Amino acid sequence: MSWLAADTGLDHLLHESEWGRGMGGYGCHYASGFGRRLINNSVEFGAVLVLRQDTRFRPSQRAGLFPRLHYALTHAFLATGERGNIEPAYARFAGITGGALIAPAWHRHTLSASGFGQDLAFSTLDQVQNSLLTEFSPDMQRVGRAIRKKLLRK
C-alpha cells in the first residue's frame, strides 16, 4: 500500500491526472491504482486456482548484482507449475489482461486499443518493479539501517 502511495504520488506530480491536481485528485488516482491492483490480483488468483500455478516471486539466493538482476527480470513472468517445473506465468498474464479490460470502467476514457496496450504495458512494468523490489528489498533495508545508524551517532 505504501509503494502504491509513493508510486501514485510520483505519477500525480509528473503527469496531469484526469481527476485534477490536489489531494482530491490524488485520492482518486490512488483509489484507481488500488482498484486496478485488486482486479489484477483477483483475476490472477482465480487463474492460479484453475491452472495450478504458483506465481509468488522467490528471491534468487544468488550472489552478485547482475545474476540477481537477471533472475528478477526473468522471473517476474515465470511461475512454478504443479509439478515444480518453471513455466510462463499464464495466471499473471490473465490478471494483467483482466485489469486492463475492466479498469477503464471508472475512467473518463473508454476502452480502446491504444489505451488497452498502454494499460498492459504499465501493468507489465509493475510486475518487473515488484520482482526487483522483492529481490533487492533486504539489501535496501540493510543499507537504510546502516545510514540511519551513522546519522544517529552524529
C-alpha positions in Angstrom: 0.0 0.0 0.0 2.9 2.4 0.8 4.6 1.6 -2.5 1.3 2.3 -4.3 1.0 5.6 -2.4 4.6 6.6 -3.4 4.2 5.5 -7.0 0.8 7.3 -7.3 2.3 10.4 -5.7 5.2 10.5 -8.2 2.9 9.9 -11.1 0.5 12.5 -9.8 3.3 15.1 -9.6 4.7 14.3 -13.0 1.5 13.9 -15.1 -1.8 15.7 -15.3 -4.3 13.4 -13.7 -7.8 13.0 -15.2 -9.1 13.8 -11.7 -7.2 17.0 -11.4 -4.5 18.3 -9.0 -4.6 18.5 -5.3 -5.5 15.9 -2.6 -8.8 15.1 -4.1 -7.2 14.2 -7.4 -4.5 12.3 -5.7 -7.1 10.3 -3.7 -9.0 9.4 -6.9 -5.7 8.5 -8.6 -4.7 6.3 -5.6 -8.1 4.6 -5.5 -7.9 3.9 -9.2 -4.5 2.3 -8.8 -5.8 0.3 -5.8 -8.8 -0.9 -7.8 -6.6 -1.9 -10.7 -4.4 -4.0 -8.5 -7.4 -5.5 -6.7 -8.7 -6.6 -10.1 -5.3 -7.9 -11.3 -4.8 -9.9 -8.1 -8.3 -11.3 -8.1 -8.2 -12.4 -11.7 -4.7 -13.8 -11.2 -5.8 -15.7 -8.1 -8.7 -17.3 -10.0 -6.4 -18.3 -12.8 -3.9 -19.6 -10.3 -6.5 -22.0 -8.9 -7.6 -23.2 -12.4 -4.1 -23.5 -13.8 -2.5 -24.7 -10.6 0.4 -22.3 -10.8 2.4 -20.7 -8.0 3.1 -17.1 -9.1 4.8 -16.0 -5.9 8.3 -14.5 -6.5 11.0 -16.3 -4.6 14.3 -14.4 -4.0 17.2 -15.9 -6.0 19.7 -16.6 -3.3 22.3 -15.8 -5.9 25.4 -13.6 -5.4 26.3 -10.6 -7.4 24.3 -7.7 -8.8 23.9 -8.9 -12.4 22.9 -12.6 -11.7 20.3 -11.3 -9.2 19.1 -8.6 -11.6 18.8 -11.2 -14.5 16.9 -13.5 -12.2 14.5 -10.8 -11.0 13.8 -9.6 -14.5 13.1 -13.0 -16.0 11.2 -14.5 -13.0 8.7 -11.6 -13.0 6.9 -13.5 -15.7 7.6 -17.1 -14.7 5.6 -19.4 -12.3 6.1 -22.8 -10.7 3.8 -25.4 -12.1 2.1 -28.1 -10.1 4.9 -30.5 -10.8 7.5 -28.0 -9.6 8.6 -27.0 -13.2 9.2 -23.4 -14.2 6.7 -22.2 -16.8 5.3 -18.9 -18.2 3.0 -17.2 -15.6 -0.2 -17.5 -17.6 -2.2 -16.7 -14.5 -0.3 -13.4 -14.1 -0.9 -12.6 -17.7 -4.6 -13.2 -17.2 -4.6 -10.9 -14.2 -2.8 -8.1 -16.2 -5.2 -8.5 -19.1 -8.3 -8.5 -16.8 -7.2 -5.3 -15.1 -6.6 -3.6 -18.5 -10.1 -4.7 -19.7 -12.0 -3.7 -16.5 -10.2 -0.6 -15.2 -11.5 1.7 -18.0 -15.0 1.3 -16.5 -14.2 4.1 -13.9 -12.0 6.3 -16.2 -13.3 9.1 -18.4 -11.8 7.4 -21.5 -13.5 4.2 -22.8 -11.7 1.0 -23.7 -9.6 1.5 -26.8 -6.8 -0.5 -28.5 -4.2 2.1 -27.6 -5.5 2.5 -24.0 -5.6 -1.3 -23.6 -2.0 -1.6 -24.9 -0.8 1.2 -22.6 -2.5 -0.4 -19.6 -0.9 -3.8 -20.5 2.5 -2.2 -20.7 2.3 -0.3 -17.4 0.9 -3.3 -15.6 3.6 -5.5 -17.0 6.2 -3.0 -15.8 4.6 -3.1 -12.4 5.4 -6.8 -12.2 9.0 -6.1 -13.1 9.1 -3.4 -10.4 7.6 -5.8 -7.8 10.1 -8.5 -8.7 13.0 -6.2 -8.4 11.8 -4.8 -5.1 11.3 -8.3 -3.7 14.8 -9.4 -4.8 16.6 -6.3 -3.5 14.5 -5.1 -0.5 16.7 -6.9 2.1 19.7 -5.1 0.7 18.0 -1.7 0.6 16.8 -2.2 4.2 20.3 -3.1 5.3 21.8 0.0 3.6 19.0 2.1 5.1 19.7 0.8 8.6 23.4 1.5 8.2 22.8 5.0 7.1 20.3 5.6 9.9 22.8 4.2 12.4 25.5 6.6 11.2 23.2 9.6 11.2 22.0 8.9 14.8 25.7 8.6 16.0 26.3 12.2 14.8 
